[in-house]
């Protein structure tokens, strides 16, 4: 069992890279483009109610 844990621990960088690449692919998937553009416009919106 110790050999298995050592093998898994030696692959931590590959696991981390796979997770990072998965997040990047998910975030920039073409289907999400409209949602990302809407999020990018948040700082430019004027949501203050005029009294």
PyMOL Python script that loads the backbone (N, CA, C, O; Angstrom):
from pymol import cmd

cmd.read_pdbstr("""\
ATOM      1  N   UNK A   1       0.811  -1.184   0.000  1.00  0.00           N
ATOM      2  CA  UNK A   1       0.000   0.000   0.000  1.00  0.00           C
ATOM      3  C   UNK A   1       0.863   1.259   0.000  1.00  0.00           C
ATOM      4  O   UNK A   1       0.478   2.273  -0.583  1.00  0.00           O
ATOM      5  N   UNK A   2       2.028   1.201   0.651  1.00  0.00           N
ATOM      6  CA  UNK A   2       2.911   2.366   0.673  1.00  0.00           C
ATOM      7  C   UNK A   2       3.400   2.719  -0.721  1.00  0.00           C
ATOM      8  O   UNK A   2       3.561   3.894  -1.050  1.00  0.00           O
ATOM      9  N   UNK A   3       3.637   1.701  -1.542  1.00  0.00           N
ATOM     10  CA  UNK A   3       4.071   1.946  -2.912  1.00  0.00           C
ATOM     11  C   UNK A   3       3.016   2.670  -3.724  1.00  0.00           C
ATOM     12  O   UNK A   3       3.339   3.514  -4.559  1.00  0.00           O
ATOM     13  N   UNK A   4       1.758   2.342  -3.483  1.00  0.00           N
ATOM     14  CA  UNK A   4       0.656   2.997  -4.181  1.00  0.00           C
ATOM     15  C   UNK A   4       0.588   4.477  -3.801  1.00  0.00           C
ATOM     16  O   UNK A   4       0.433   5.336  -4.669  1.00  0.00           O
ATOM     17  N   UNK A   5       0.702   4.773  -2.507  1.00  0.00           N
ATOM     18  CA  UNK A   5       0.654   6.155  -2.053  1.00  0.00           C
ATOM     19  C   UNK A   5       1.832   6.957  -2.593  1.00  0.00           C
ATOM     20  O   UNK A   5       1.666   8.123  -2.951  1.00  0.00           O
ATOM     21  N   UNK A   6       2.993   6.368  -2.656  1.00  0.00           N
ATOM     22  CA  UNK A   6       4.158   7.048  -3.220  1.00  0.00           C
ATOM     23  C   UNK A   6       3.947   7.347  -4.700  1.00  0.00           C
ATOM     24  O   UNK A   6       4.322   8.417  -5.179  1.00  0.00           O
ATOM     25  N   UNK A   7       3.355   6.412  -5.417  1.00  0.00           N
ATOM     26  CA  UNK A   7       3.082   6.621  -6.841  1.00  0.00           C
ATOM     27  C   UNK A   7       2.096   7.770  -7.037  1.00  0.00           C
ATOM     28  O   UNK A   7       2.307   8.626  -7.895  1.00  0.00           O
ATOM     29  N   UNK A   8       1.033   7.793  -6.258  1.00  0.00           N
ATOM     30  CA  UNK A   8       0.034   8.860  -6.361  1.00  0.00           C
ATOM     31  C   UNK A   8       0.643  10.205  -5.981  1.00  0.00           C
ATOM     32  O   UNK A   8       0.386  11.209  -6.646  1.00  0.00           O
ATOM     33  N   UNK A   9       1.440  10.238  -4.930  1.00  0.00           N
ATOM     34  CA  UNK A   9       2.077  11.486  -4.507  1.00  0.00           C
ATOM     35  C   UNK A   9       3.057  11.996  -5.549  1.00  0.00           C
ATOM     36  O   UNK A   9       3.261  13.206  -5.649  1.00  0.00           O
ATOM     37  N   UNK A  10       3.665  11.122  -6.321  1.00  0.00           N
ATOM     38  CA  UNK A  10       4.622  11.566  -7.327  1.00  0.00           C
ATOM     39  C   UNK A  10       3.927  12.191  -8.532  1.00  0.00           C
ATOM     40  O   UNK A  10       4.573  12.868  -9.332  1.00  0.00           O
ATOM     41  N   UNK A  11       2.633  11.976  -8.671  1.00  0.00           N
ATOM     42  CA  UNK A  11       1.894  12.524  -9.817  1.00  0.00           C
ATOM     43  C   UNK A  11       1.119  13.792  -9.475  1.00  0.00           C
ATOM     44  O   UNK A  11       0.249  14.179 -10.255  1.00  0.00           O
ATOM     45  N   UNK A  12       1.384  14.457  -8.356  1.00  0.00           N
ATOM     46  CA  UNK A  12       0.605  15.604  -7.939  1.00  0.00           C
ATOM     47  C   UNK A  12       0.657  16.738  -8.951  1.00  0.00           C
ATOM     48  O   UNK A  12      -0.340  17.433  -9.147  1.00  0.00           O
ATOM     49  N   UNK A  13       1.805  16.939  -9.601  1.00  0.00           N
ATOM     50  CA  UNK A  13       1.916  18.017 -10.583  1.00  0.00           C
ATOM     51  C   UNK A  13       1.039  17.738 -11.795  1.00  0.00           C
ATOM     52  O   UNK A  13       0.405  18.651 -12.325  1.00  0.00           O
ATOM     53  N   UNK A  14       0.996  16.499 -12.233  1.00  0.00           N
ATOM     54  CA  UNK A  14       0.136  16.156 -13.369  1.00  0.00           C
ATOM     55  C   UNK A  14      -1.336  16.333 -13.022  1.00  0.00           C
ATOM     56  O   UNK A  14      -2.113  16.816 -13.846  1.00  0.00           O
ATOM     57  N   UNK A  15      -1.726  15.945 -11.808  1.00  0.00           N
ATOM     58  CA  UNK A  15      -3.111  16.137 -11.371  1.00  0.00           C
ATOM     59  C   UNK A  15      -3.451  17.620 -11.337  1.00  0.00           C
ATOM     60  O   UNK A  15      -4.520  18.026 -11.792  1.00  0.00           O
ATOM     61  N   UNK A  16      -2.544  18.428 -10.800  1.00  0.00           N
ATOM     62  CA  UNK A  16      -2.777  19.861 -10.705  1.00  0.00           C
ATOM     63  C   UNK A  16      -2.899  20.493 -12.088  1.00  0.00           C
ATOM     64  O   UNK A  16      -3.775  21.330 -12.308  1.00  0.00           O
ATOM     65  N   UNK A  17      -2.045  20.110 -13.007  1.00  0.00           N
ATOM     66  CA  UNK A  17      -2.121  20.630 -14.376  1.00  0.00           C
ATOM     67  C   UNK A  17      -3.418  20.217 -15.054  1.00  0.00           C
ATOM     68  O   UNK A  17      -4.020  21.019 -15.767  1.00  0.00           O
ATOM     69  N   UNK A  18      -3.856  18.989 -14.847  1.00  0.00           N
ATOM     70  CA  UNK A  18      -5.105  18.519 -15.449  1.00  0.00           C
ATOM     71  C   UNK A  18      -6.296  19.315 -14.917  1.00  0.00           C
ATOM     72  O   UNK A  18      -7.198  19.663 -15.679  1.00  0.00           O
ATOM     73  N   UNK A  19      -6.304  19.599 -13.637  1.00  0.00           N
ATOM     74  CA  UNK A  19      -7.389  20.395 -13.058  1.00  0.00           C
ATOM     75  C   UNK A  19      -7.358  21.813 -13.618  1.00  0.00           C
ATOM     76  O   UNK A  19      -8.402  22.354 -13.983  1.00  0.00           O
ATOM     77  N   UNK A  20      -6.185  22.417 -13.690  1.00  0.00           N
ATOM     78  CA  UNK A  20      -6.061  23.768 -14.220  1.00  0.00           C
ATOM     79  C   UNK A  20      -6.520  23.848 -15.670  1.00  0.00           C
ATOM     80  O   UNK A  20      -7.271  24.753 -16.033  1.00  0.00           O
ATOM     81  N   UNK A  21      -6.080  22.919 -16.493  1.00  0.00           N
ATOM     82  CA  UNK A  21      -6.474  22.915 -17.902  1.00  0.00           C
ATOM     83  C   UNK A  21      -7.974  22.689 -18.032  1.00  0.00           C
ATOM     84  O   UNK A  21      -8.617  23.291 -18.892  1.00  0.00           O
ATOM     85  N   UNK A  22      -8.535  21.836 -17.195  1.00  0.00           N
ATOM     86  CA  UNK A  22      -9.979  21.612 -17.212  1.00  0.00           C
ATOM     87  C   UNK A  22     -10.753  22.872 -16.875  1.00  0.00           C
ATOM     88  O   UNK A  22     -11.775  23.151 -17.503  1.00  0.00           O
ATOM     89  N   UNK A  23     -10.295  23.631 -15.906  1.00  0.00           N
ATOM     90  CA  UNK A  23     -10.964  24.878 -15.536  1.00  0.00           C
ATOM     91  C   UNK A  23     -10.864  25.900 -16.658  1.00  0.00           C
ATOM     92  O   UNK A  23     -11.841  26.586 -16.956  1.00  0.00           O
ATOM     93  N   UNK A  24      -9.706  26.009 -17.277  1.00  0.00           N
ATOM     94  CA  UNK A  24      -9.531  26.956 -18.381  1.00  0.00           C
ATOM     95  C   UNK A  24     -10.430  26.588 -19.558  1.00  0.00           C
ATOM     96  O   UNK A  24     -11.070  27.460 -20.145  1.00  0.00           O
ATOM     97  N   UNK A  25     -10.479  25.321 -19.902  1.00  0.00           N
ATOM     98  CA  UNK A  25     -11.335  24.881 -21.009  1.00  0.00           C
ATOM     99  C   UNK A  25     -12.790  25.157 -20.680  1.00  0.00           C
ATOM    100  O   UNK A  25     -13.535  25.628 -21.539  1.00  0.00           O
ATOM    101  N   UNK A  26     -13.209  24.875 -19.454  1.00  0.00           N
ATOM    102  CA  UNK A  26     -14.593  25.127 -19.043  1.00  0.00           C
ATOM    103  C   UNK A  26     -14.925  26.618 -19.118  1.00  0.00           C
ATOM    104  O   UNK A  26     -16.007  26.990 -19.572  1.00  0.00           O
ATOM    105  N   UNK A  27     -14.000  27.468 -18.675  1.00  0.00           N
ATOM    106  CA  UNK A  27     -14.256  28.904 -18.631  1.00  0.00           C
ATOM    107  C   UNK A  27     -14.330  29.524 -20.021  1.00  0.00           C
ATOM    108  O   UNK A  27     -15.112  30.450 -20.240  1.00  0.00           O
ATOM    109  N   UNK A  28     -13.533  29.033 -20.958  1.00  0.00           N
ATOM    110  CA  UNK A  28     -13.489  29.634 -22.277  1.00  0.00           C
ATOM    111  C   UNK A  28     -14.222  28.819 -23.333  1.00  0.00           C
ATOM    112  O   UNK A  28     -14.000  29.009 -24.529  1.00  0.00           O
ATOM    113  N   UNK A  29     -15.081  27.924 -22.906  1.00  0.00           N
ATOM    114  CA  UNK A  29     -15.885  27.136 -23.842  1.00  0.00           C
ATOM    115  C   UNK A  29     -16.774  28.092 -24.641  1.00  0.00           C
ATOM    116  O   UNK A  29     -17.372  28.990 -24.048  1.00  0.00           O
ATOM    117  N   UNK A  30     -16.882  27.932 -25.965  1.00  0.00           N
ATOM    118  CA  UNK A  30     -17.649  28.882 -26.783  1.00  0.00           C
ATOM    119  C   UNK A  30     -19.091  29.088 -26.322  1.00  0.00           C
ATOM    120  O   UNK A  30     -19.641  30.174 -26.503  1.00  0.00           O
ATOM    121  N   UNK A  31     -19.697  28.092 -25.745  1.00  0.00           N
ATOM    122  CA  UNK A  31     -21.076  28.219 -25.288  1.00  0.00           C
ATOM    123  C   UNK A  31     -21.204  29.237 -24.154  1.00  0.00           C
ATOM    124  O   UNK A  31     -22.278  29.809 -23.965  1.00  0.00           O
ATOM    125  N   UNK A  32     -20.147  29.471 -23.409  1.00  0.00           N
ATOM    126  CA  UNK A  32     -20.169  30.380 -22.264  1.00  0.00           C
ATOM    127  C   UNK A  32     -19.769  31.801 -22.639  1.00  0.00           C
ATOM    128  O   UNK A  32     -19.671  32.653 -21.756  1.00  0.00           O
ATOM    129  N   UNK A  33     -19.533  32.088 -23.927  1.00  0.00           N
ATOM    130  CA  UNK A  33     -19.032  33.390 -24.352  1.00  0.00           C
ATOM    131  C   UNK A  33     -19.976  34.520 -23.945  1.00  0.00           C
ATOM    132  O   UNK A  33     -19.521  35.537 -23.422  1.00  0.00           O
ATOM    133  N   UNK A  34     -21.265  34.366 -24.172  1.00  0.00           N
ATOM    134  CA  UNK A  34     -22.225  35.422 -23.845  1.00  0.00           C
ATOM    135  C   UNK A  34     -22.217  35.717 -22.342  1.00  0.00           C
ATOM    136  O   UNK A  34     -22.261  36.876 -21.928  1.00  0.00           O
ATOM    137  N   UNK A  35     -22.161  34.671 -21.542  1.00  0.00           N
ATOM    138  CA  UNK A  35     -22.139  34.851 -20.092  1.00  0.00           C
ATOM    139  C   UNK A  35     -20.859  35.555 -19.645  1.00  0.00           C
ATOM    140  O   UNK A  35     -20.907  36.427 -18.778  1.00  0.00           O
ATOM    141  N   UNK A  36     -19.720  35.188 -20.223  1.00  0.00           N
ATOM    142  CA  UNK A  36     -18.462  35.839 -19.860  1.00  0.00           C
ATOM    143  C   UNK A  36     -18.466  37.309 -20.262  1.00  0.00           C
ATOM    144  O   UNK A  36     -17.968  38.153 -19.517  1.00  0.00           O
ATOM    145  N   UNK A  37     -19.022  37.626 -21.427  1.00  0.00           N
ATOM    146  CA  UNK A  37     -19.105  39.018 -21.843  1.00  0.00           C
ATOM    147  C   UNK A  37     -20.010  39.813 -20.908  1.00  0.00           C
ATOM    148  O   UNK A  37     -19.720  40.971 -20.610  1.00  0.00           O
ATOM    149  N   UNK A  38     -21.094  39.213 -20.446  1.00  0.00           N
ATOM    150  CA  UNK A  38     -21.981  39.890 -19.495  1.00  0.00           C
ATOM    151  C   UNK A  38     -21.261  40.154 -18.180  1.00  0.00           C
ATOM    152  O   UNK A  38     -21.433  41.216 -17.583  1.00  0.00           O
ATOM    153  N   UNK A  39     -20.460  39.202 -17.726  1.00  0.00           N
ATOM    154  CA  UNK A  39     -19.688  39.403 -16.498  1.00  0.00           C
ATOM    155  C   UNK A  39     -18.643  40.505 -16.681  1.00  0.00           C
ATOM    156  O   UNK A  39     -18.353  41.248 -15.743  1.00  0.00           O
ATOM    157  N   UNK A  40     -18.081  40.610 -17.877  1.00  0.00           N
ATOM    158  CA  UNK A  40     -17.090  41.646 -18.151  1.00  0.00           C
ATOM    159  C   UNK A  40     -17.683  43.042 -18.150  1.00  0.00           C
ATOM    160  O   UNK A  40     -16.964  44.017 -17.936  1.00  0.00           O
ATOM    161  N   UNK A  41     -18.977  43.155 -18.385  1.00  0.00           N
ATOM    162  CA  UNK A  41     -19.643  44.462 -18.406  1.00  0.00           C
ATOM    163  C   UNK A  41     -20.087  44.937 -17.027  1.00  0.00           C
ATOM    164  O   UNK A  41     -20.528  46.078 -16.887  1.00  0.00           O
ATOM    165  N   UNK A  42     -19.983  44.100 -16.019  1.00  0.00           N
ATOM    166  CA  UNK A  42     -20.448  44.464 -14.677  1.00  0.00           C
ATOM    167  C   UNK A  42     -19.790  45.754 -14.165  1.00  0.00           C
ATOM    168  O   UNK A  42     -20.507  46.613 -13.651  1.00  0.00           O
ATOM    169  N   UNK A  43     -18.480  45.934 -14.275  1.00  0.00           N
ATOM    170  CA  UNK A  43     -17.889  47.171 -13.741  1.00  0.00           C
ATOM    171  C   UNK A  43     -18.336  48.422 -14.498  1.00  0.00           C
ATOM    172  O   UNK A  43     -18.233  49.526 -13.963  1.00  0.00           O
ATOM    173  N   UNK A  44     -18.821  48.277 -15.710  1.00  0.00           N
ATOM    174  CA  UNK A  44     -19.190  49.428 -16.529  1.00  0.00           C
ATOM    175  C   UNK A  44     -20.647  49.836 -16.360  1.00  0.00           C
ATOM    176  O   UNK A  44     -21.046  50.906 -16.819  1.00  0.00           O
ATOM    177  N   UNK A  45     -21.438  49.003 -15.711  1.00  0.00           N
ATOM    178  CA  UNK A  45     -22.858  49.302 -15.534  1.00  0.00           C
ATOM    179  C   UNK A  45     -23.061  50.337 -14.441  1.00  0.00           C
ATOM    180  O   UNK A  45     -22.308  50.404 -13.469  1.00  0.00           O
ATOM    181  N   UNK A  46     -24.095  51.140 -14.626  1.00  0.00           N
ATOM    182  CA  UNK A  46     -24.481  52.117 -13.604  1.00  0.00           C
ATOM    183  C   UNK A  46     -25.777  51.650 -12.990  1.00  0.00           C
ATOM    184  O   UNK A  46     -26.858  51.929 -13.508  1.00  0.00           O
ATOM    185  N   UNK A  47     -25.667  50.931 -11.876  1.00  0.00           N
ATOM    186  CA  UNK A  47     -26.832  50.343 -11.231  1.00  0.00           C
ATOM    187  C   UNK A  47     -27.367  51.196 -10.080  1.00  0.00           C
ATOM    188  O   UNK A  47     -28.278  50.773  -9.369  1.00  0.00           O
ATOM    189  N   UNK A  48     -26.810  52.388  -9.892  1.00  0.00           N
ATOM    190  CA  UNK A  48     -27.280  53.230  -8.800  1.00  0.00           C
ATOM    191  C   UNK A  48     -28.669  53.776  -9.117  1.00  0.00           C
ATOM    192  O   UNK A  48     -28.876  54.382 -10.168  1.00  0.00           O
ATOM    193  N   UNK A  49     -29.603  53.565  -8.223  1.00  0.00           N
ATOM    194  CA  UNK A  49     -30.938  54.128  -8.463  1.00  0.00           C
ATOM    195  C   UNK A  49     -30.889  55.645  -8.262  1.00  0.00           C
ATOM    196  O   UNK A  49     -30.337  56.140  -7.280  1.00  0.00           O
ATOM    197  N   UNK A  50     -31.470  56.357  -9.202  1.00  0.00           N
ATOM    198  CA  UNK A  50     -31.468  57.814  -9.114  1.00  0.00           C
ATOM    199  C   UNK A  50     -32.616  58.256  -8.243  1.00  0.00           C
ATOM    200  O   UNK A  50     -33.765  57.886  -8.485  1.00  0.00           O
ATOM    201  N   UNK A  51     -32.313  59.055  -7.216  1.00  0.00           N
ATOM    202  CA  UNK A  51     -33.349  59.506  -6.292  1.00  0.00           C
ATOM    203  C   UNK A  51     -33.660  60.960  -6.505  1.00  0.00           C
ATOM    204  O   UNK A  51     -34.513  61.517  -5.814  1.00  0.00           O
TER     205      UNK A  51
END
""", "prot")
cmd.dss("prot")
cmd.show_as("cartoon", "prot")
cmd.util.cbc("prot")
cmd.orient("prot")
